[in-house]
Amino acid sequence: MSHVLSEETHRNMLARIPHCTGREISDWLRTVDEGPALFRFEEKVSWLRAEHNLAYGHAKAIIHEYDLRRAARKLL
């Protein structure tokens, strides 16, 4: 399954996550960073869903954002 979201869809999903989950994106990114060292995208999404009872779309957007930011750090 592809995890590619359009930029607009991704930003819209991120904007809704704090309202839906009660936690800011930065909190979720820290949670992923401190979580288990999983390699595959879908493994990370599944862990986040199971551990924190998130909807699939929210978990997917959080992991996608986490991966984008991690890749950006490597470029610096």
SEFIZA-3560 file (N, C-alpha, C; in Angstrom, 3 decimals):
REM SEFIZA-3560
<numar><xx>0.850</xx><yy>-1.186</yy><zz>0.000</zz><atom>N</atom></numar>
<numar><xx>0.000</xx><yy>0.000</yy><zz>0.000</zz><atom>CA</atom></numar>
<numar><xx>0.888</xx><yy>1.240</yy><zz>0.000</zz><atom>C</atom></numar>
<numar><xx>0.574</xx><yy>2.162</yy><zz>-0.818</zz><atom>N</atom></numar>
<numar><xx>1.339</xx><yy>3.396</yy><zz>-0.906</zz><atom>CA</atom></numar>
<numar><xx>0.995</xx><yy>4.319</yy><zz>0.256</zz><atom>C</atom></numar>
<numar><xx>1.997</xx><yy>5.046</yy><zz>0.734</zz><atom>N</atom></numar>
<numar><xx>1.756</xx><yy>6.002</yy><zz>1.804</zz><atom>CA</atom></numar>
<numar><xx>1.889</xx><yy>7.429</yy><zz>1.312</zz><atom>C</atom></numar>
<numar><xx>1.844</xx><yy>7.628</yy><zz>0.009</zz><atom>N</atom></numar>
<numar><xx>1.991</xx><yy>8.946</yy><zz>-0.575</zz><atom>CA</atom></numar>
<numar><xx>0.674</xx><yy>9.718</yy><zz>-0.457</zz><atom>C</atom></numar>
<numar><xx>0.758</xx><yy>10.887</yy><zz>0.132</zz><atom>N</atom></numar>
<numar><xx>-0.388</xx><yy>11.791</yy><zz>0.239</zz><atom>CA</atom></numar>
<numar><xx>-0.069</xx><yy>13.048</yy><zz>-0.555</zz><atom>C</atom></numar>
<numar><xx>-1.094</xx><yy>13.686</yy><zz>-1.102</zz><atom>N</atom></numar>
<numar><xx>-0.824</xx><yy>14.973</yy><zz>-1.723</zz><atom>CA</atom></numar>
<numar><xx>-0.415</xx><yy>15.930</yy><zz>-0.606</zz><atom>C</atom></numar>
<numar><xx>0.349</xx><yy>16.928</yy><zz>-0.940</zz><atom>N</atom></numar>
<numar><xx>0.803</xx><yy>17.896</yy><zz>0.054</zz><atom>CA</atom></numar>
<numar><xx>-0.382</xx><yy>18.553</yy><zz>0.760</zz><atom>C</atom></numar>
<numar><xx>-1.399</xx><yy>18.893</yy><zz>-0.005</zz><atom>N</atom></numar>
<numar><xx>-2.576</xx><yy>19.544</yy><zz>0.575</zz><atom>CA</atom></numar>
<numar><xx>-3.309</xx><yy>18.600</yy><zz>1.542</zz><atom>C</atom></numar>
<numar><xx>-3.506</xx><yy>17.364</yy><zz>1.132</zz><atom>N</atom></numar>
<numar><xx>-4.168</xx><yy>16.387</yy><zz>1.996</zz><atom>CA</atom></numar>
<numar><xx>-3.381</xx><yy>16.175</yy><zz>3.275</zz><atom>C</atom></numar>
<numar><xx>-2.080</xx><yy>16.067</yy><zz>3.142</zz><atom>N</atom></numar>
<numar><xx>-1.216</xx><yy>15.863</yy><zz>4.306</zz><atom>CA</atom></numar>
<numar><xx>-1.323</xx><yy>17.043</yy><zz>5.275</zz><atom>C</atom></numar>
<numar><xx>-1.232</xx><yy>18.260</yy><zz>4.757</zz><atom>N</atom></numar>
<numar><xx>-1.319</xx><yy>19.451</yy><zz>5.619</zz><atom>CA</atom></numar>
<numar><xx>-2.690</xx><yy>19.553</yy><zz>6.289</zz><atom>C</atom></numar>
<numar><xx>-3.748</xx><yy>19.249</yy><zz>5.561</zz><atom>N</atom></numar>
<numar><xx>-5.099</xx><yy>19.275</yy><zz>6.144</zz><atom>CA</atom></numar>
<numar><xx>-5.237</xx><yy>18.250</yy><zz>7.263</zz><atom>C</atom></numar>
<numar><xx>-4.700</xx><yy>17.061</yy><zz>7.034</zz><atom>N</atom></numar>
<numar><xx>-4.762</xx><yy>16.018</yy><zz>8.053</zz><atom>CA</atom></numar>
<numar><xx>-3.977</xx><yy>16.447</yy><zz>9.292</zz><atom>C</atom></numar>
<numar><xx>-2.779</xx><yy>16.983</yy><zz>9.102</zz><atom>N</atom></numar>
<numar><xx>-1.978</xx><yy>17.444</yy><zz>10.240</zz><atom>CA</atom></numar>
<numar><xx>-2.698</xx><yy>18.530</yy><zz>11.028</zz><atom>C</atom></numar>
<numar><xx>-3.374</xx><yy>19.402</yy><zz>10.332</zz><atom>N</atom></numar>
<numar><xx>-4.089</xx><yy>20.497</yy><zz>11.002</zz><atom>CA</atom></numar>
<numar><xx>-5.219</xx><yy>19.973</yy><zz>11.889</zz><atom>C</atom></numar>
<numar><xx>-5.808</xx><yy>18.844</yy><zz>11.519</zz><atom>N</atom></numar>
<numar><xx>-6.928</xx><yy>18.288</yy><zz>12.296</zz><atom>CA</atom></numar>
<numar><xx>-6.480</xx><yy>17.408</yy><zz>13.465</zz><atom>C</atom></numar>
<numar><xx>-5.279</xx><yy>16.903</yy><zz>13.421</zz><atom>N</atom></numar>
<numar><xx>-4.831</xx><yy>15.950</yy><zz>14.438</zz><atom>CA</atom></numar>
<numar><xx>-4.900</xx><yy>16.512</yy><zz>15.860</zz><atom>C</atom></numar>
<numar><xx>-4.420</xx><yy>17.725</yy><zz>16.137</zz><atom>N</atom></numar>
<numar><xx>-4.517</xx><yy>18.218</yy><zz>17.521</zz><atom>CA</atom></numar>
<numar><xx>-5.958</xx><yy>18.257</yy><zz>18.049</zz><atom>C</atom></numar>
<numar><xx>-6.876</xx><yy>18.667</yy><zz>17.219</zz><atom>N</atom></numar>
<numar><xx>-8.285</xx><yy>18.717</yy><zz>17.637</zz><atom>CA</atom></numar>
<numar><xx>-8.839</xx><yy>17.312</yy><zz>17.892</zz><atom>C</atom></numar>
<numar><xx>-8.497</xx><yy>16.380</yy><zz>17.025</zz><atom>N</atom></numar>
<numar><xx>-9.036</xx><yy>15.022</yy><zz>17.129</zz><atom>CA</atom></numar>
<numar><xx>-8.378</xx><yy>14.186</yy><zz>18.223</zz><atom>C</atom></numar>
<numar><xx>-7.116</xx><yy>14.447</yy><zz>18.500</zz><atom>N</atom></numar>
<numar><xx>-6.383</xx><yy>13.604</yy><zz>19.452</zz><atom>CA</atom></numar>
<numar><xx>-6.103</xx><yy>14.283</yy><zz>20.781</zz><atom>C</atom></numar>
<numar><xx>-6.193</xx><yy>15.616</yy><zz>20.808</zz><atom>N</atom></numar>
<numar><xx>-5.878</xx><yy>16.340</yy><zz>22.036</zz><atom>CA</atom></numar>
<numar><xx>-4.393</xx><yy>16.541</yy><zz>22.250</zz><atom>C</atom></numar>
<numar><xx>-3.589</xx><yy>16.189</yy><zz>21.264</zz><atom>N</atom></numar>
<numar><xx>-2.131</xx><yy>16.334</yy><zz>21.366</zz><atom>CA</atom></numar>
<numar><xx>-1.599</xx><yy>17.041</yy><zz>20.124</zz><atom>C</atom></numar>
<numar><xx>-0.579</xx><yy>17.867</yy><zz>20.322</zz><atom>N</atom></numar>
<numar><xx>0.047</xx><yy>18.588</yy><zz>19.218</zz><atom>CA</atom></numar>
<numar><xx>0.902</xx><yy>17.638</yy><zz>18.377</zz><atom>C</atom></numar>
<numar><xx>1.155</xx><yy>18.040</yy><zz>17.144</zz><atom>N</atom></numar>
<numar><xx>1.988</xx><yy>17.240</yy><zz>16.241</zz><atom>CA</atom></numar>
<numar><xx>3.365</xx><yy>17.011</yy><zz>16.853</zz><atom>C</atom></numar>
<numar><xx>3.939</xx><yy>18.038</yy><zz>17.462</zz><atom>N</atom></numar>
<numar><xx>5.271</xx><yy>17.890</yy><zz>18.067</zz><atom>CA</atom></numar>
<numar><xx>5.276</xx><yy>16.793</yy><zz>19.127</zz><atom>C</atom></numar>
<numar><xx>4.196</xx><yy>16.663</yy><zz>19.886</zz><atom>N</atom></numar>
<numar><xx>4.089</xx><yy>15.593</yy><zz>20.879</zz><atom>CA</atom></numar>
<numar><xx>4.066</xx><yy>14.224</yy><zz>20.206</zz><atom>C</atom></numar>
<numar><xx>3.304</xx><yy>14.127</yy><zz>19.125</zz><atom>N</atom></numar>
<numar><xx>3.232</xx><yy>12.854</yy><zz>18.406</zz><atom>CA</atom></numar>
<numar><xx>4.572</xx><yy>12.496</yy><zz>17.786</zz><atom>C</atom></numar>
<numar><xx>5.276</xx><yy>13.471</yy><zz>17.237</zz><atom>N</atom></numar>
<numar><xx>6.579</xx><yy>13.200</yy><zz>16.624</zz><atom>CA</atom></numar>
<numar><xx>7.571</xx><yy>12.726</yy><zz>17.682</zz><atom>C</atom></numar>
<numar><xx>7.517</xx><yy>13.301</yy><zz>18.853</zz><atom>N</atom></numar>
<numar><xx>8.377</xx><yy>12.874</yy><zz>19.955</zz><atom>CA</atom></numar>
<numar><xx>8.017</xx><yy>11.441</yy><zz>20.375</zz><atom>C</atom></numar>
<numar><xx>6.726</xx><yy>11.131</yy><zz>20.400</zz><atom>N</atom></numar>
<numar><xx>6.272</xx><yy>9.784</yy><zz>20.742</zz><atom>CA</atom></numar>
<numar><xx>6.844</xx><yy>8.763</yy><zz>19.758</zz><atom>C</atom></numar>
<numar><xx>6.791</xx><yy>9.083</yy><zz>18.473</zz><atom>N</atom></numar>
<numar><xx>7.338</xx><yy>8.176</yy><zz>17.455</zz><atom>CA</atom></numar>
<numar><xx>8.843</xx><yy>8.047</yy><zz>17.641</zz><atom>C</atom></numar>
<numar><xx>9.514</xx><yy>9.157</yy><zz>17.879</zz><atom>N</atom></numar>
<numar><xx>10.968</xx><yy>9.144</yy><zz>18.053</zz><atom>CA</atom></numar>
<numar><xx>11.380</xx><yy>8.289</yy><zz>19.249</zz><atom>C</atom></numar>
<numar><xx>10.591</xx><yy>8.319</yy><zz>20.298</zz><atom>N</atom></numar>
<numar><xx>10.898</xx><yy>7.568</yy><zz>21.517</zz><atom>CA</atom></numar>
<numar><xx>10.345</xx><yy>6.140</yy><zz>21.485</zz><atom>C</atom></numar>
<numar><xx>9.584</xx><yy>5.824</yy><zz>20.453</zz><atom>N</atom></numar>
<numar><xx>8.984</xx><yy>4.499</yy><zz>20.334</zz><atom>CA</atom></numar>
<numar><xx>9.979</xx><yy>3.467</yy><zz>19.836</zz><atom>C</atom></numar>
<numar><xx>9.471</xx><yy>2.285</yy><zz>19.535</zz><atom>N</atom></numar>
<numar><xx>10.359</xx><yy>1.206</yy><zz>19.074</zz><atom>CA</atom></numar>
<numar><xx>10.998</xx><yy>1.536</yy><zz>17.729</zz><atom>C</atom></numar>
<numar><xx>12.160</xx><yy>0.980</yy><zz>17.500</zz><atom>N</atom></numar>
<numar><xx>12.918</xx><yy>1.220</yy><zz>16.266</zz><atom>CA</atom></numar>
<numar><xx>12.380</xx><yy>0.321</yy><zz>15.151</zz><atom>C</atom></numar>
<numar><xx>11.266</xx><yy>0.733</yy><zz>14.576</zz><atom>N</atom></numar>
<numar><xx>10.665</xx><yy>-0.005</yy><zz>13.473</zz><atom>CA</atom></numar>
<numar><xx>11.164</xx><yy>0.563</yy><zz>12.159</zz><atom>C</atom></numar>
<numar><xx>11.316</xx><yy>-0.291</yy><zz>11.172</zz><atom>N</atom></numar>
<numar><xx>11.895</xx><yy>0.142</yy><zz>9.904</zz><atom>CA</atom></numar>
<numar><xx>10.842</xx><yy>0.528</yy><zz>8.870</zz><atom>C</atom></numar>
<numar><xx>9.846</xx><yy>-0.292</yy><zz>8.677</zz><atom>N</atom></numar>
<numar><xx>8.881</xx><yy>-0.081</yy><zz>7.601</zz><atom>CA</atom></numar>
<numar><xx>7.782</xx><yy>0.894</yy><zz>8.005</zz><atom>C</atom></numar>
<numar><xx>7.327</xx><yy>1.668</yy><zz>7.031</zz><atom>N</atom></numar>
<numar><xx>6.289</xx><yy>2.674</yy><zz>7.233</zz><atom>CA</atom></numar>
<numar><xx>5.047</xx><yy>2.069</yy><zz>7.871</zz><atom>C</atom></numar>
<numar><xx>4.536</xx><yy>0.992</yy><zz>7.293</zz><atom>N</atom></numar>
<numar><xx>3.299</xx><yy>0.389</yy><zz>7.786</zz><atom>CA</atom></numar>
<numar><xx>3.470</xx><yy>-0.197</yy><zz>9.188</zz><atom>C</atom></numar>
<numar><xx>4.667</xx><yy>-0.656</yy><zz>9.526</zz><atom>N</atom></numar>
<numar><xx>4.921</xx><yy>-1.133</yy><zz>10.891</zz><atom>CA</atom></numar>
<numar><xx>4.789</xx><yy>0.012</yy><zz>11.891</zz><atom>C</atom></numar>
<numar><xx>5.334</xx><yy>1.156</yy><zz>11.523</zz><atom>N</atom></numar>
<numar><xx>5.243</xx><yy>2.339</yy><zz>12.395</zz><atom>CA</atom></numar>
<numar><xx>3.786</xx><yy>2.773</yy><zz>12.553</zz><atom>C</atom></numar>
<numar><xx>3.050</xx><yy>2.781</yy><zz>11.458</zz><atom>N</atom></numar>
<numar><xx>1.638</xx><yy>3.163</yy><zz>11.497</zz><atom>CA</atom></numar>
<numar><xx>0.858</xx><yy>2.186</yy><zz>12.382</zz><atom>C</atom></numar>
<numar><xx>1.087</xx><yy>0.906</yy><zz>12.195</zz><atom>N</atom></numar>
<numar><xx>0.387</xx><yy>-0.105</yy><zz>12.995</zz><atom>CA</atom></numar>
<numar><xx>0.711</xx><yy>0.035</yy><zz>14.477</zz><atom>C</atom></numar>
<numar><xx>1.977</xx><yy>0.266</yy><zz>14.797</zz><atom>N</atom></numar>
<numar><xx>2.359</xx><yy>0.454</yy><zz>16.197</zz><atom>CA</atom></numar>
<numar><xx>1.653</xx><yy>1.669</yy><zz>16.792</zz><atom>C</atom></numar>
<numar><xx>1.666</xx><yy>2.776</yy><zz>16.081</zz><atom>N</atom></numar>
<numar><xx>1.043</xx><yy>4.001</yy><zz>16.583</zz><atom>CA</atom></numar>
<numar><xx>-0.455</xx><yy>3.800</yy><zz>16.788</zz><atom>C</atom></numar>
<numar><xx>-1.109</xx><yy>3.128</yy><zz>15.864</zz><atom>N</atom></numar>
<numar><xx>-2.543</xx><yy>2.851</yy><zz>15.988</zz><atom>CA</atom></numar>
<numar><xx>-2.828</xx><yy>1.968</yy><zz>17.201</zz><atom>C</atom></numar>
<numar><xx>-2.063</xx><yy>0.896</yy><zz>17.348</zz><atom>N</atom></numar>
<numar><xx>-2.303</xx><yy>-0.058</yy><zz>18.437</zz><atom>CA</atom></numar>
<numar><xx>-1.956</xx><yy>0.542</yy><zz>19.798</zz><atom>C</atom></numar>
<numar><xx>-0.845</xx><yy>1.232</yy><zz>19.864</zz><atom>N</atom></numar>
<numar><xx>-0.359</xx><yy>1.765</yy><zz>21.138</zz><atom>CA</atom></numar>
<numar><xx>-1.177</xx><yy>2.964</yy><zz>21.617</zz><atom>C</atom></numar>
<numar><xx>-1.667</xx><yy>3.777</yy><zz>20.668</zz><atom>N</atom></numar>
<numar><xx>-2.324</xx><yy>5.030</yy><zz>21.044</zz><atom>CA</atom></numar>
<numar><xx>-3.757</xx><yy>5.153</yy><zz>20.531</zz><atom>C</atom></numar>
<numar><xx>-4.280</xx><yy>4.062</yy><zz>19.978</zz><atom>N</atom></numar>
<numar><xx>-5.675</xx><yy>4.015</yy><zz>19.539</zz><atom>CA</atom></numar>
<numar><xx>-6.026</xx><yy>5.138</yy><zz>18.556</zz><atom>C</atom></numar>
<numar><xx>-5.142</xx><yy>5.355</yy><zz>17.600</zz><atom>N</atom></numar>
<numar><xx>-5.370</xx><yy>6.394</yy><zz>16.595</zz><atom>CA</atom></numar>
<numar><xx>-6.069</xx><yy>5.826</yy><zz>15.370</zz><atom>C</atom></numar>
<numar><xx>-6.789</xx><yy>6.683</yy><zz>14.681</zz><atom>N</atom></numar>
<numar><xx>-7.363</xx><yy>6.320</yy><zz>13.383</zz><atom>CA</atom></numar>
<numar><xx>-6.222</xx><yy>6.108</yy><zz>12.387</zz><atom>C</atom></numar>
<numar><xx>-6.461</xx><yy>5.267</yy><zz>11.406</zz><atom>N</atom></numar>
<numar><xx>-5.432</xx><yy>4.958</yy><zz>10.412</zz><atom>CA</atom></numar>
<numar><xx>-4.896</xx><yy>6.220</yy><zz>9.733</zz><atom>C</atom></numar>
<numar><xx>-5.785</xx><yy>7.099</yy><zz>9.294</zz><atom>N</atom></numar>
<numar><xx>-5.355</xx><yy>8.317</yy><zz>8.591</zz><atom>CA</atom></numar>
<numar><xx>-4.496</xx><yy>9.213</yy><zz>9.453</zz><atom>C</atom></numar>
<numar><xx>-4.830</xx><yy>9.336</yy><zz>10.730</zz><atom>N</atom></numar>
<numar><xx>-4.030</xx><yy>10.166</yy><zz>11.629</zz><atom>CA</atom></numar>
<numar><xx>-2.652</xx><yy>9.555</yy><zz>11.838</zz><atom>C</atom></numar>
<numar><xx>-2.614</xx><yy>8.253</yy><zz>12.089</zz><atom>N</atom></numar>
<numar><xx>-1.332</xx><yy>7.580</yy><zz>12.292</zz><atom>CA</atom></numar>
<numar><xx>-0.465</xx><yy>7.687</yy><zz>11.043</zz><atom>C</atom></numar>
<numar><xx>-1.075</xx><yy>7.517</yy><zz>9.902</zz><atom>N</atom></numar>
<numar><xx>-0.353</xx><yy>7.599</yy><zz>8.629</zz><atom>CA</atom></numar>
<numar><xx>0.234</xx><yy>8.999</yy><zz>8.419</zz><atom>C</atom></numar>
<numar><xx>-0.550</xx><yy>10.023</yy><zz>8.708</zz><atom>N</atom></numar>
<numar><xx>-0.072</xx><yy>11.404</yy><zz>8.543</zz><atom>CA</atom></numar>
<numar><xx>1.061</xx><yy>11.710</yy><zz>9.519</zz><atom>C</atom></numar>
<numar><xx>0.964</xx><yy>11.217</yy><zz>10.744</zz><atom>N</atom></numar>
<numar><xx>2.020</xx><yy>11.465</yy><zz>11.732</zz><atom>CA</atom></numar>
<numar><xx>3.324</xx><yy>10.797</yy><zz>11.296</zz><atom>C</atom></numar>
<numar><xx>3.240</xx><yy>9.556</yy><zz>10.866</zz><atom>N</atom></numar>
<numar><xx>4.448</xx><yy>8.849</yy><zz>10.432</zz><atom>CA</atom></numar>
<numar><xx>5.016</xx><yy>9.478</yy><zz>9.166</zz><atom>C</atom></numar>
<numar><xx>4.165</xx><yy>9.890</yy><zz>8.266</zz><atom>N</atom></numar>
<numar><xx>4.629</xx><yy>10.562</yy><zz>7.047</zz><atom>CA</atom></numar>
<numar><xx>5.375</xx><yy>11.846</yy><zz>7.415</zz><atom>C</atom></numar>
<numar><xx>4.822</xx><yy>12.635</yy><zz>8.316</zz><atom>N</atom></numar>
<numar><xx>5.476</xx><yy>13.874</yy><zz>8.748</zz><atom>CA</atom></numar>
<numar><xx>6.791</xx><yy>13.564</yy><zz>9.465</zz><atom>C</atom></numar>
<numar><xx>6.789</xx><yy>12.543</yy><zz>10.288</zz><atom>N</atom></numar>
<numar><xx>8.010</xx><yy>12.138</yy><zz>10.989</zz><atom>CA</atom></numar>
<numar><xx>9.107</xx><yy>11.794</yy><zz>9.982</zz><atom>C</atom></numar>
<numar><xx>8.763</xx><yy>11.003</yy><zz>8.974</zz><atom>N</atom></numar>
<numar><xx>9.737</xx><yy>10.615</yy><zz>7.954</zz><atom>CA</atom></numar>
<numar><xx>10.218</xx><yy>11.815</yy><zz>7.140</zz><atom>C</atom></numar>
<numar><xx>9.317</xx><yy>12.734</yy><zz>6.816</zz><atom>N</atom></numar>
<numar><xx>9.720</xx><yy>13.937</yy><zz>6.084</zz><atom>CA</atom></numar>
<numar><xx>10.716</xx><yy>14.768</yy><zz>6.886</zz><atom>C</atom></numar>
<numar><xx>10.431</xx><yy>14.961</yy><zz>8.160</zz><atom>N</atom></numar>
<numar><xx>11.320</xx><yy>15.765</yy><zz>9.008</zz><atom>CA</atom></numar>
<numar><xx>12.652</xx><yy>15.066</yy><zz>9.244</zz><atom>C</atom></numar>
<numar><xx>12.621</xx><yy>13.751</yy><zz>9.404</zz><atom>N</atom></numar>
<numar><xx>13.866</xx><yy>13.006</yy><zz>9.589</zz><atom>CA</atom></numar>
<numar><xx>14.741</xx><yy>13.115</yy><zz>8.340</zz><atom>C</atom></numar>
<numar><xx>14.128</xx><yy>13.012</yy><zz>7.177</zz><atom>N</atom></numar>
<numar><xx>14.879</xx><yy>13.137</yy><zz>5.914</zz><atom>CA</atom></numar>
<numar><xx>15.458</xx><yy>14.541</yy><zz>5.775</zz><atom>C</atom></numar>
<numar><xx>14.704</xx><yy>15.550</yy><zz>6.178</zz><atom>N</atom></numar>
<numar><xx>15.181</xx><yy>16.941</yy><zz>6.093</zz><atom>CA</atom></numar>
<numar><xx>16.385</xx><yy>17.156</yy><zz>7.004</zz><atom>C</atom></numar>
<numar><xx>16.381</xx><yy>16.534</yy><zz>8.182</zz><atom>N</atom></numar>
<numar><xx>17.524</xx><yy>16.656</yy><zz>9.101</zz><atom>CA</atom></numar>
<numar><xx>18.776</xx><yy>16.050</yy><zz>8.505</zz><atom>C</atom></numar>
<numar><xx>18.619</xx><yy>14.960</yy><zz>7.769</zz><atom>N</atom></numar>
<numar><xx>19.771</xx><yy>14.302</yy><zz>7.153</zz><atom>CA</atom></numar>
<numar><xx>20.397</xx><yy>15.157</yy><zz>6.058</zz><atom>C</atom></numar>
<numar><xx>19.597</xx><yy>16.005</yy><zz>5.443</zz><atom>N</atom></numar>
<numar><xx>20.097</xx><yy>16.862</yy><zz>4.372</zz><atom>CA</atom></numar>
<numar><xx>20.903</xx><yy>18.042</yy><zz>4.903</zz><atom>C</atom></numar>
<numar><xx>20.698</xx><yy>18.397</yy><zz>6.134</zz><atom>N</atom></numar>
<numar><xx>21.386</xx><yy>19.559</yy><zz>6.708</zz><atom>CA</atom></numar>
<numar><xx>22.781</xx><yy>19.269</yy><zz>7.124</zz><atom>C</atom></numar>
//
